[in-house]
């Protein structure tokens, strides 16, 4: 029976895997910006023009020369003559001179001569023929508050001094022309899509989704559409791993279920390595006379098996190899073990293939542990854990470990995240504050 001759720490094993795939090149493609959500940029994206392209108001009020309002207050207002209104959606021809102002709405183009906007609520009408403005009330202005005046109202009182640039978004204040707005290796989110639309960039280069081949092995494994016979189990891992791959930006490719035969697995692995950027083989990694994954990886070509055994629970018998220019990962057949290894190693490998930075902080939730957890010193343990929200404000989150064996998939389905017990610990005591990584 083969043995695990050398168990690597999880950190060392991860470094070996990431180093091996460094030479794997993932191509890029151009996609519509509207369809780029969650994709990863393949090049820096540069602003073709400033944003905004013109100075505009950030509030409803009056465009003014700030110097005309200096010293203004409730007891000593500044008086400005109203010369017109800035129309939305068009270039204004108004020019603000000394002692003048113009009605302007949020987003309106700042007229020539103006360098600030005084907010509507800091003004007061003084024309004797003033009547309520019949136009629709501005958003955020409650009933009874003042509305912008028309040019015929002649004058307004400014009840508060305004600084140069106040309530104004200057041309290029958001983005300057030629500036890199999105770096290569950025995962596109809603804010990035909004910014690209604002700049009129409607096609962007992104990394192609890395293709990840999935092979399930084992004489006892059958398709989930089939009712298992005695001694058989449905193929859980292929579907769970495919979902995980899709979540982090990869493209899963199924290569079916192969029996515990070296040549059958070798043929499937050879095809998968030729067509994909990485290959996952589920099952066949344990120390057993029927396990063929390590043998197949060796037959795929040098350097072959790089890691066989990681000092971790669950997932100790994991294999990392490299053949035909592709990373080959041998995962345990137990579903919980396979998925935990997927989260801890396959996800970083896919991020590396996509060019995403790996030094970003990992989100976690601090919570109080509700039960003691055993562990073996020198081994890193990961526990599926359920996070329970506090009942009242100010209370702590609770971390409830889920106890179960590594072939019980619903023990992981019930979990909110994974709790790490570091190798230097002999377990964790109930009541300790721990950090849970959401999954």
C-alpha positions in Angstrom: 0.0 0.0 0.0 1.5 3.5 -0.9 2.2 5.9 1.9 2.2 9.6 2.3 6.0 10.1 2.6 6.0 13.8 3.3 3.1 15.9 4.4 3.4 19.6 3.5 1.8 22.4 5.4 -1.2 24.0 3.7 0.8 27.2 3.0 3.7 25.3 1.5 1.4 23.1 -0.6 -0.4 26.2 -1.9 2.9 27.8 -2.9 3.9 24.7 -4.8 0.5 24.7 -6.7 0.6 28.4 -7.5 4.2 28.2 -8.7 3.4 25.3 -10.9 0.6 27.1 -12.7 2.6 30.3 -13.2 3.5 29.2 -16.7 -0.1 28.5 -17.7 -1.3 31.3 -20.0 -5.0 32.1 -20.1 -6.1 34.0 -23.2 -8.2 37.1 -23.3 -11.3 38.3 -25.2 -13.4 41.4 -25.7 -16.8 41.5 -24.2 -19.6 44.0 -23.9 -19.4 46.1 -20.8 -23.0 45.2 -19.9 -22.0 41.5 -19.9 -18.7 42.0 -18.1 -19.9 41.6 -14.5 -17.6 39.4 -12.4 -15.1 39.1 -15.3 -11.4 40.0 -14.8 -9.8 42.8 -16.9 -6.9 41.7 -19.1 -5.4 45.2 -19.5 -5.5 48.6 -18.0 -8.5 50.7 -19.0 -7.8 54.4 -19.7 -10.3 57.3 -19.6 -10.7 58.7 -23.2 -11.9 62.0 -21.8 -12.4 63.8 -18.5 -15.3 62.9 -16.3 -17.4 65.0 -16.0 -16.6 66.8 -19.2 -18.0 70.1 -17.8 -18.4 71.7 -14.4 -21.8 71.0 -13.0 -23.9 71.6 -9.9 -24.3 69.0 -7.2 -27.4 70.6 -5.7 -30.5 72.6 -6.6 -29.9 76.3 -6.1 -28.3 79.3 -7.8 -25.0 79.6 -9.7 -23.1 82.5 -8.3 -19.7 84.2 -8.1 -18.5 83.1 -4.6 -17.0 86.5 -3.9 -20.4 88.1 -4.2 -21.6 86.1 -1.2 -18.7 86.7 1.2 -19.9 88.0 4.6 -23.5 87.1 3.9 -25.7 85.8 6.8 -29.2 85.8 8.1 -28.9 89.4 9.5 -26.9 90.7 6.5 -27.8 88.9 3.4 -26.2 89.4 0.0 -28.5 90.6 -2.8 -28.1 89.1 -6.3 -30.0 89.8 -9.5 -31.5 86.8 -11.1 -30.7 86.7 -14.9 -32.1 83.3 -16.0 -32.1 79.6 -15.6 -29.7 76.9 -16.7 -31.6 74.4 -18.8 -30.9 70.7 -18.3 -29.3 68.7 -21.1 -27.9 71.6 -23.1 -25.0 74.0 -23.1 -25.9 77.2 -21.3 -25.2 80.6 -22.9 -25.7 82.5 -19.6 -22.8 84.5 -18.2 -22.7 85.4 -14.5 -21.4 88.9 -13.9 -20.8 90.8 -10.7 -23.9 90.7 -8.4 -25.8 88.2 -10.7 -27.0 84.6 -10.3 -28.9 82.0 -12.3 -31.2 79.2 -11.3 -29.4 75.8 -11.6 -30.5 72.3 -10.9 -28.5 69.2 -9.8 -26.4 68.1 -12.7 -26.8 71.4 -14.6 -23.9 72.9 -16.5 -22.2 75.7 -14.5 -22.5 79.0 -16.5 -19.5 81.1 -17.5 -18.4 83.4 -14.7 -19.9 81.3 -11.9 -17.5 79.5 -9.6 -20.0 78.2 -6.9 -23.6 77.2 -6.3 -25.5 78.4 -3.3 -28.1 75.9 -2.1 -31.7 76.7 -2.5 -32.4 76.5 1.3 -29.8 79.3 1.9 -31.7 81.8 -0.2 -34.9 83.9 0.1 -37.0 85.6 -2.5 -37.4 89.4 -2.1 -39.3 90.4 -5.3 -42.7 91.8 -4.4 -44.4 90.0 -7.2 -43.1 86.6 -6.2 -45.6 83.7 -6.5 -45.1 80.0 -5.9 -43.2 78.3 -8.8 -45.6 76.1 -10.7 -42.9 73.7 -11.9 -42.6 70.2 -10.3 -41.0 70.3 -6.9 -37.3 69.3 -6.8 -36.5 65.9 -5.2 -35.7 66.3 -1.6 -37.5 69.6 -1.1 -40.4 69.1 1.3 -43.7 70.9 0.9 -43.6 74.5 2.0 -39.9 75.0 1.2 -38.7 77.5 -1.3 -38.4 76.6 -5.0 -36.0 78.1 -7.5 -37.1 81.5 -8.8 -37.6 82.6 -12.4 -35.7 85.5 -14.1 -38.7 87.7 -13.6 -38.4 87.5 -9.9 -35.5 89.9 -10.1 -33.6 89.3 -6.8 -32.8 86.8 -4.2 -31.2 87.1 -0.8 -28.3 84.9 -0.1 -28.3 84.0 3.6 -25.0 82.2 3.8 -21.5 82.8 2.3 -20.4 80.3 -0.3 -16.8 79.3 -1.0 -15.2 78.9 -4.5 -16.0 75.4 -5.8 -18.7 74.8 -3.2 -21.5 72.5 -4.5 -19.7 72.2 -7.8 -18.2 69.1 -9.5 -15.4 70.4 -11.6 -14.5 69.1 -15.1 -12.3 66.1 -14.7 -12.8 66.0 -10.9 -13.9 62.3 -11.0 -11.5 61.2 -13.7 -8.9 63.0 -15.7 -8.3 62.3 -19.4 -5.7 59.5 -19.9 -5.9 58.3 -16.4 -6.0 54.5 -15.7 -9.5 54.0 -14.3 -9.5 50.2 -13.9 -6.3 48.2 -13.5 -5.5 45.0 -15.2 -6.5 42.1 -13.0 -9.6 43.8 -11.5 -12.8 41.8 -11.1 -15.6 43.9 -12.6 -18.4 44.9 -10.2 -21.4 47.2 -10.5 -19.4 50.4 -9.8 -16.9 49.6 -12.5 -19.7 48.9 -15.0 -21.3 52.2 -14.1 -18.0 54.1 -14.5 -17.3 52.5 -17.9 -20.8 53.5 -19.1 -20.2 57.0 -17.9 -17.0 57.1 -20.1 -18.7 55.5 -23.0 -16.5 52.5 -22.9 -18.8 49.7 -24.0 -16.3 47.0 -24.8 -13.5 45.9 -22.6 -10.7 43.2 -22.7 -11.2 40.4 -20.1 -9.4 37.2 -19.3 -11.1 34.2 -20.8 -12.7 32.0 -18.2 -10.2 29.3 -17.3 -11.5 25.9 -18.3 -11.3 23.4 -15.5 -11.8 19.8 -16.4 -13.6 17.6 -13.8 -13.2 13.9 -13.7 -15.0 11.7 -11.2 -13.4 8.3 -10.6 -14.6 5.2 -8.8 -16.4 2.0 -9.6 -19.1 2.9 -7.0 -19.9 6.4 -8.5 -22.9 6.8 -10.7 -24.6 9.8 -12.4 -27.0 11.7 -10.1 -29.8 11.2 -12.6 -29.5 7.4 -11.9 -30.8 5.7 -8.8 -27.8 4.1 -7.1 -27.7 0.3 -6.6 -26.3 -1.5 -3.6 -22.9 -0.2 -2.8 -23.2 2.8 -5.2 -23.3 6.5 -4.6 -24.3 9.5 -6.8 -21.6 11.8 -8.1 -21.8 14.7 -5.7 -18.3 16.2 -6.2 -18.5 16.9 -9.9 -21.6 19.1 -9.5 -20.4 20.8 -6.3 -17.0 21.5 -7.7 -18.5 22.8 -11.0 -20.6 25.3 -9.0 -17.5 26.4 -7.0 -15.6 26.9 -10.2 -18.3 29.0 -11.8 -18.6 31.1 -8.7 -15.0 32.2 -8.9 -14.9 32.9 -12.6 -13.9 29.6 -14.2 -15.7 27.4 -16.7 -16.3 23.8 -15.6 -16.0 21.1 -18.2 -17.3 17.6 -17.3 -15.4 14.6 -18.5 -17.7 12.1 -16.9 -17.2 9.2 -14.5 -14.3 6.7 -15.0 -13.8 3.3 -13.3 -10.9 2.5 -11.1 -8.7 1.5 -14.0 -5.4 3.3 -14.8 -5.8 3.4 -18.5 -9.4 4.7 -18.4 -8.3 7.5 -16.0 -5.2 8.2 -18.0 -7.2 8.6 -21.2 -9.7 11.0 -19.5 -6.9 13.0 -17.9 -5.0 13.3 -21.1 -8.0 14.7 -23.0 -8.9 17.0 -20.1 -5.3 18.4 -19.9 -5.3 19.0 -23.6 -8.6 20.9 -23.6 -8.5 22.7 -20.3 -6.3 25.0 -18.2 -6.5 22.9 -15.0 -7.8 19.4 -14.2 -9.5 18.1 -11.1 -9.8 14.4 -10.4 -12.2 13.5 -7.7 -11.5 10.3 -5.8 -8.5 8.0 -6.2 -6.1 10.1 -4.1 -6.1 8.0 -0.8 -3.4 5.6 0.2 -5.0 2.5 -1.3 -4.0 -0.2 -3.7 -6.9 0.8 -6.0 -6.0 4.5 -6.1 -4.6 5.4 -9.4 -4.5 9.2 -9.5 -0.9 9.6 -8.5 0.1 7.0 -11.1 -1.8 8.7 -13.8 -0.3 12.1 -13.0 3.1 10.6 -13.3 2.3 9.1 -16.7 1.1 12.5 -18.0 4.7 13.7 -18.1 7.2 15.6 -16.0 7.4 17.0 -13.4 4.5 14.7 -12.4 3.4 14.6 -8.7 4.5 17.6 -6.8 2.6 17.1 -3.5 1.0 13.9 -2.2 -0.5 14.7 1.2 -1.2 17.9 3.1 -1.1 18.3 6.9 -4.7 19.4 7.0 -8.1 18.1 8.0 -10.2 17.4 6.1 -8.3 16.7 2.8 -5.0 15.1 4.0 -4.7 12.8 0.9 -4.9 15.7 -1.7 -2.5 15.5 -4.6 -1.0 18.3 -6.6 0.7 17.5 -9.9 1.7 19.1 -13.2 1.7 17.4 -16.6 1.3 18.4 -20.2 1.7 22.0 -19.1 -1.4 21.9 -16.8 -2.0 21.7 -13.1 -3.7 18.4 -12.0 -5.3 18.3 -8.6 -6.3 15.0 -7.1 -9.1 15.6 -4.6 -10.5 13.2 -1.9 -13.7 11.4 -2.8 -15.5 12.5 0.3 -17.6 15.6 -0.6 -16.8 17.7 2.4 -13.1 17.1 2.0 -13.2 17.8 -1.7 -15.1 21.1 -1.3 -12.9 22.3 1.6 -9.8 21.7 -0.5 -11.7 23.4 -3.3 -12.2 26.5 -1.3 -8.6 26.6 0.1 -6.6 25.6 -3.0 -8.6 25.4 -6.2 -10.1 28.9 -5.7 -6.7 30.6 -5.2 -5.4 28.6 -8.2 -8.2 30.0 -10.4 -7.6 33.5 -9.1 -3.9 33.1 -10.0 -4.8 32.0 -13.5 -7.1 35.0 -13.9 -4.4 37.4 -12.8 -6.2 38.5 -9.6 -4.0 39.6 -6.7 -3.7 37.0 -4.0 -2.6 39.3 -1.2 -6.0 40.8 -0.6 -7.6 40.4 2.8 -10.0 37.4 3.2 -13.4 38.4 4.6 -14.2 37.0 8.0 -16.8 37.3 10.8 -15.7 37.5 14.4 -18.0 35.3 16.6 -18.0 33.5 20.0 -17.5 29.8 19.7 -20.4 27.8 21.3 -18.6 24.4 21.7 -15.1 23.2 22.2 -13.2 21.8 19.2 -10.5 19.2 19.4 -7.4 19.3 17.2 -4.0 17.7 16.8 -1.0 19.9 17.3 0.9 20.4 14.1 -2.1 19.9 11.8 -4.4 22.7 10.4 -8.0 21.9 10.9 -11.0 23.5 9.2 -14.5 23.1 10.7 -17.8 23.8 8.9 -19.5 26.4 11.1 -22.9 28.0 11.3 -23.0 31.7 12.1 -25.9 32.8 14.3 -26.9 36.4 14.2 -27.3 38.3 17.5 -30.8 38.7 18.7 -30.3 42.3 19.9 -28.1 45.2 18.9 -24.7 45.1 20.7 -24.7 41.3 21.1 -22.1 39.0 19.6 -22.4 36.7 16.7 -22.2 33.0 17.7 -20.2 30.4 15.9 -21.8 26.9 16.1 -19.5 24.1 14.8 -21.2 21.5 12.7 -20.0 18.1 13.7 -20.1 15.4 11.0 -18.0 13.1 8.9 -16.3 14.1 5.7 -18.8 12.2 3.5 -21.9 14.1 4.9 -22.4 16.8 2.3 -25.3 18.4 4.2 -23.1 19.1 7.1 -21.3 21.6 4.8 -24.6 22.8 3.2 -25.7 23.8 6.7 -22.6 25.9 7.3 -22.1 29.6 6.9 -18.4 29.4 6.7 -15.2 27.6 7.7 -13.4 28.0 11.0 -9.6 27.5 11.0 -7.8 25.9 13.9 -4.1 26.8 13.5 -1.5 24.0 13.6 0.1 25.3 16.8 -3.2 24.9 18.7 -4.5 21.8 20.6 -8.0 22.8 19.8 -10.3 25.7 20.7 -12.3 26.2 23.9 -16.0 27.1 24.0 -16.4 30.8 24.6 -13.3 31.9 22.6 -13.6 34.6 20.0 -12.9 33.1 16.5 -13.0 34.2 12.9 -15.2 32.4 10.4 -14.5 32.7 6.7 -17.9 32.8 4.9 -18.4 30.3 2.0 
